[in-house]
Amino acid sequence: MNIALWLHQTSLLRPQAPAVRLGDALHATYGDYAARTRALARAFAASGVGPGDRVALFAKNDPDYLAVMHAALWIGAAIVPVNGKLHPVEAAWIVADSGARVAVTESGDLSALPEWPAECREIGLRSAEFAEAVAPGPQDAPAPPREAAGDDLAWLFYTSGTTGRPKGVMLTHANLRAMATTYALDVDPALPGDHPLYAAPMSHGAGLYNFQFMRVGACHVIPPGRGFDPAEIEALAASLGELVFFAAPTMIRRLVTHARSSGWRGEGVRTVIYGGGPMYLADLDEAVDLLGPRFVQIYGQGESPMTITVLPRDMVADRAHPRAAARRGSVGYAHGCVEVRVVDAALQDAPVDAPGEILVRGATVMKGYWNRPEATAETLAGGWLRTGDIGRLDAEGFLTLTDRSKDVIISGGTNIYPREVEEVLLAHPDVAEVSVIGVPNAEWGEDVLAFVVPHPGRPCAPEPLEAWCRARMAAFKRPKHWRFLDDLPKNAYGKVLKTELRDRSAP
């Protein structure tokens, strides 16, 4: 079954129900939105897009973001959502690697880049061409989406890896259906009166969560600023009510800071689902005390989207249970669609409460990595997804993360893989060696710190390196702090000792 069928069915059942708003303003009803989606699907098909092809989307959150996604799915193609915060050169690489035939972009002018693949047609989201493409014709009929098998590719999500280049995670129609249906079982009921709010990037988890709300006919809301703004959220909560949104822990801290100053106590917000980084108990307690029992925690990866473990709102808020602190300090228990194990180095089950690598198996685990058979075989070992994260399972089945993939930096809920930053810096003619780590930041979680060894006779300074990075990578990945060394600490095998670098970074 093609998951875009849910939009089609809802448009027939609730054609006058509000489907998408930009702030308070209605953008489209379900009947209108499905018609815009069908028209865009026809435009994609006229550009040569067919079943199994890819359509890339590189833009900020937008009222037509979901229409672009569903238009690709409608004709049996797969959507490639690209993080809108990436540098255009980085986005062009993903477009090329995915083999996208069409890319919808914010600016509409990225095809002028030398890195842009010649075979990919670009359409600007603000262009007259796009406006014409989404305009239904006079003979538009509510034809259903093209049939799709459960194993057909639906969503190609690029997640960075320790090898430096991003990898495309292949998610199928069956993966997305399992994720969406399990949401209602484990996280929160999806209701027609809900207002799912897209304050976090729609290229990631927030966008993945659209499907269950399409199914029930809820009204999707794009904030006026198209991003996370606590004041906008408070205003929309007052005017619309029943807001449901995904947020990284850093966003929740900003929401709490705003609420403390404004006097708002969360009225109008039904549920905040948080994940994407560590949520400290003190921050969680403050959020619940100030805004009420509105929080649900999830732990997932792109390879098992939004569905490894869940900690429901009653357990997030509960402080009376004898093991309340341990439960609330965990990331919860396994979602209903997956099994979770913690294993030792030999991939044997670790004892209760012993740390080990977290493995996942179930209906939401990816099909594999796009054109990366070796990485797929390594990560899907024996049918289990090797997450690379370290945790421990207690006797009740609660999973506590003790570490994450060792070198990953999480800033504002977004993963930054040091190898990507290091490769950009190593291309600078003055840099001989570099190693990147994360250092604590009270607001964003972590900042990027770069340890740089210059070539002999070529002294480095932060300013030219910052300019170099500015031209080649997204702002959120760029180092915020710099240290210049004569040599990097290494072990007997020549491996850089990041543990020692972390010690040196301590205040």
Secondary structure, 3 states (H helix, E strand, C coil): CCCCHHHHHHHHHCCCCEEEEECCEEEEEHHHHHHHHHHHHHHHHHCCCCCCCEEEEECCCCCCHHHHHHHHHHCCCEEEEECCCCCHHHHHHHHHHHCCCEEEECCCCHHHCCCCCCCCEEEECCCHHHHHHCCCCCCCCCCCCCCCCCCCEEEEEEECCCCCCCEEEEEEHHHHHHHHHHHHHHHCCCCCCCEEECCCCCCCHHHHCHHHHHHHCCCEEECCCCCCCHHHHHHHHHHCCCEEEEECHHHHHHHHHHHHHHCCCCCCEEEEEECCCCCCHHHHHHHHHHHCCCEEEEEEECCEEEEEEEECHHHHHCCCCCCHHHHHCCCCEECCCEEEEEECCCCCECCCCCCEEEEEEECCCCCEECCCHHHHHHHEECCEEEEEEEEEECCCCCEEEEECCCCCEEECCEEECHHHHHHHHHCCCCEEEEEEEEEEECCCEEEEEEEEEECCCCCCCHHHHHHHHHCCCCHHHCCCEEEECCCCCECCCCCECHHHHHHHHCC
